[in-house]
Amino acid sequence: MSALKIKKGATSHSAYNLRPTFSDTVERHTLAVIVDNEPGVLARVIGLFSGRGYNIDSLTVAEVDHEGHQSRITIVTTGTPQIIEQIKAQLGRIVVVHQVNDLTVEGPSVERELALLRVTGEGEKRVEALRLADIFRANVVDSTLDSFVFEITGAPEKVDAFSDLMRPLGLQEIARTGVAALLRGE
Amino acid sequence: MARQMTGAKMVVQALKDQGVDVIFGYPGGAVLPIYDEVFQQNDIRHILVRHEQGAVHAAEGYARSTGKPGVVLVTSGPGATNAVTGITDALMDSIPIVVLTGQVPTFMIGSDAFQEADTVGITRPCTKHNWLVKETERLSQTIHEAFHVATSGRPGPVLVDIPKDVQFASATYTPPEKTKVSHYQPQMEGDIETITELVEALETAKRPIFYTGGGVINSGDEATKLLRNLVDATGIPITSTLMGLGCYPASGKNWIGMLGMHGLYEANMAMHDCDLLINIGARFDDRITGRLDAFSPGSQRAHIDIDPSSINKVIRTDFPIVGDVATVLKQLTDVWTERGRKVNSEAIGKWWAQIEEWKKINCLAFTQAGKTIKPQYALDRLEALTKDHDRYICTEVGQHQMWAAQYLGFEDPNRWMTSGGLGTMGYGFPASIGVQIAHPDALVINVAGEASWLMNMQEMGTAVQYRLPVKQFILNNERLGMVRQWQELLHGERYSHSWSDALPDFVKLAEAFGAKGIICNDPADLDDAIMEMINHDGPVIFDCLVEKHENCFPMIPSGKAHNEMILGENASTKDAIDAGGAVLV
């Protein structure tokens, strides 16, 4: 192959292009996807994300129209603008997907998440936990002599902040629903 | 008129109502009720393959050569998993296929029953859509919906998984016209404003090019007709991907050959230097674009595609047009005509002069000398001796496939069946069977490499059983030629496992199946041998022993741009440097 002037044993070449050219600014988008409520639909959506290497930060799903057999999947994802466009287009071509809305683009929108936190502690810590819960407007939904279960609703950042504060005060366990989001009225 | 029938009968009735005349399949426990119904009718012909992968490829060959969906019937478990490669192949190349699989009875699903597999789970990522039908009431509607999904929008494979108890139970049959209208209705018309902007750009472009793909062929004959009219009326050069060969005739005056990794020099240079690139039904595949940041650097890009996810996936597009190729080409032609059918003729004349300079390097030149057949020579002779026949060509995957694309000319769509996206070795032979079933009197040739061909050689049984005169034209270099080429060029000539040490005697192999075998190793005998193959009324294995170390050129090494091609030793490289200032590595 000397006639072709290719260096012998050159391994820098590959069967694929190894130089991605996309922008690397990562954006966070909230997508609302209306789907037929049928077996396997969530697997289709999740399989798309894992198969194509997209990120899922949060995902919630529940039936929203019992008569019409439709569910709403709310997905919070991150990626470059090009990837976000791809995610929307790829979701759109799933046969059982009726509609894909990018709430981040179409916004403004409201995002809410619910979390349950069990905090155990005694004395001053217990009082402090209760005081902070009051500030965050979290409800006590279960109580023993040495524990509380708090219920908090809010934007994901508020839930983050609350759970960060609870950690030194005896946070044992947390359950979060993931984000539900809706466009604001005009 | 409600008609009660068993699920198994419903399957056959639904296929008849969908206009299916042939299915490719292999029976097994979980589809016995359907096979029993197939036995008791004569409207639908069943072709018994020898492996389920072969059934899907045969259905693909049928679909691609007719434009109609191909239908496959296989059993549960291994029947379904064997079909997965074919299904994935059809997905990558957008071929409409309806696969019906048997499943264990509904009450046994999840119990690890004999020949149970999670078929819808396994095939979810490799089908356009799939269904597990748990009630016989829903079966006929689901099959009709499956045909709709497979054939509308960007075509693709779909799968309907039918448990055995659903096949036995009875319910009311729903004919296609009574089936609920699907919400899946892809957008056909393009955005007229964007189309008008594209026409404006086309009127002034100095170096425009049409870059067409399989989407034109999938869109149908009307798309091909509109494309040819538009190309000839505008005088703009046209190139095509591997998948799109035949949408514009190879003998047409504006044809500049296939583009891409093993595309023609003039086509790749024109892609690199153009100022307006009009992509019609292609998808900027990585075998086409080469290095992305150096792809067609000075051009505005238009992209017509029915699949919105294809647009802006890898290449930023200035004129994104989502729609069916035929519909959009009609709109585009109308707008262009209304505005007075203008093009920048003077500049396009210069553009053609430049392209003619590139053509002069004669990138496909080769020298047939000595007693060993060059693979290029073999295809050159095959082209000369078969081009006037009613001819269909299939290929396997590898060097022979690229040479076939380079040296054979395609005048019409649906005449060229090759595995593009997935690159499935073993595709061509069963595909040729599907093509021959659809076109019993045509000359169907599978250009193969010996390694690919061996991957589905069991289908000789099918070819012989149905007396299908498919010609297996094997370019035998006793090597995995393309792997060997990459190892030579990029892996220090360490030929790791890229040769076959125990090849069969192909003539004896053909005879063992009751077919004809021909061997040829002398260039002087080649024409006679090819004629003997063509004139034999039955399946033929043609063992063409070729030069073992021939490389396939031109070649864009990955990570390189379109203007950084490697050319063969016979190309007139001097002219190229003079003409285009190209960097040849």
Interface residues (C-beta under 8 A of the other chain):
Chain A: M1 A3 L4 K5 I6 K8 G9 A10 T11 S12 H13 S14 A15 Y16 N17 L18 R19 P20 T21 P39 G40 A43 R44 G47 G51 Q82 E85 Q86 A89 Q90 G92 R93 I94 V95 V96 H98
Chain B: V120 G121 R124 P125 K128 H129 L132 V149 G153 R154 H183 Y184 D286 T289 G290 R291 L292 D293 D307 P308 S309 I311 N312 K313 W486 E488 L489 L490 H491 G492 E493 P557 S558 G559 I566 E569 V585
